Amino acid sequence: MTPHDLAEAGAHLASLGLSPGSSGNLSIREGDRVLITPTGADLAAIDANALTVLALDGTHLDGPRPSKEFPLHTAFYRRDPATRAVIHLHSRHAAAQSCRPPWSAHSALPPLTPYFVMRVGQTPLLPYAPPGDAQQAADLERLPFPFKAALLQNHGPVTSGPTLEAAVAAAVELEETSALLLTLGELPARVLTREEAGAMAEKYGMPWSG
């Protein structure tokens, strides 16, 4: 993954309408450094030559001032060494879903489709905190069960992955699943059984506790 890959991913997410205005931030990990979009960056027009460079502990090493959400990014990298990309968006349906009660203690969303389990996995809802809150990031880092995505209450989604492509796919699938749930509203809906979701999670190496 390169800075140009990050810029292309931002443009792709913006083209899908998942990053209104200057909202959202992306990062990739290079060894013991994190390259993240600077504060106020428009994901549709990321300058690959003007990214912020951070240490894994969040120390600002080079480049412009980082997005205020950088603690979330570095928390994901520290809790799982396999993580190489993190995406935080304010996508409409996932943000709306973050305002609703969670489906379970381990996932804000149920296993509505196999693709949600395959590409996102269990997605805990983190209690509300102001944007950029370091304590919220610390709480995320200490959660005692595996996950690769989370919803920030009354805020929006954050996804991660071993590749930038995986993190992007998770962000898109999380938005789509949220849209499906909001479309269903109070209508009765079948979700995958514990066995069905567990089998999908095991096959694709995704976290799912049911």
Residue, then its C-alpha position, 0 to 999 in steps of 0.5 A: m500500500t502506498p500514499h497514492d493507494l490511500a488517495e485513490a481509496g478516498a476518492h472512491l469512497a467520496s464517489l460513492g457518497l460516503s464522505p460528505g464535505s470534509s468529513g472522514n479520514l483514512s490511514i495506512r500503516e508502514g512499519d512503525r509509522v502511520l500515514i493519515t489524512p490531515t485535518g479538514a482533508d477532502l477525501a475526494a482530493i487527498d494529496a498523496n504527497a501531503l499526508t501526516v506521519l505519526a508514530l504508533d503512539g500518536t506522536h506527530l512526526d511529520g507533515p500537516r496537523p493530523s485529523k483529530e480522529f487519529p487516536l482511533h486509528t492508532a488504537f486499531y493498529r496497536r490492538d491488532p498488529a495485522t491491521r494495515a489500514v483504518i477508515h473512519l466515515h460519516s456515511r449516512h446510514a451507518a451514522a443513523q444506525s449508530c444512533r440506535p440501540p445495539w443488537s448485542a453487546h458485541s455487535a451493533l448490527p445483527p448478521l442480516t446478510p452473509y456479506f456483513v459477516m464475511r466483510v465486516g464481522q461483529t461491530p461493537l457500538l462504542p458509547y458516545a464521546p466527542p470527536g477525537d476523544a482519546q478516552q474513547a480510543a483507549d476504551l476501543e483498544r481495551l475491548p476484550f473481544p476481537f473485531k475489525a469495525a466499530l460504530l461510534q455512538n451518534h457519530g459514524p463507522v470506523t473499519s480496519g483491515p489487513t489491506l486497504e481494500a479490505a477496510v474499504a470493502a468493510a466500510v461499504e458493506l457496513e453502510e449497505t447493511s445499515a441501509l437495509l436495516l433502516t429500510l426494514g424498520e420495524l418489519p419482521a426480518r430473518v437474520l442468520t442463525r448463530e450457526e450460519a453466522g459462525a460458519m461464515a465467520e470461520k470460513y472467512g476468518m472474521p470475528w463473530s461471537g453471536 
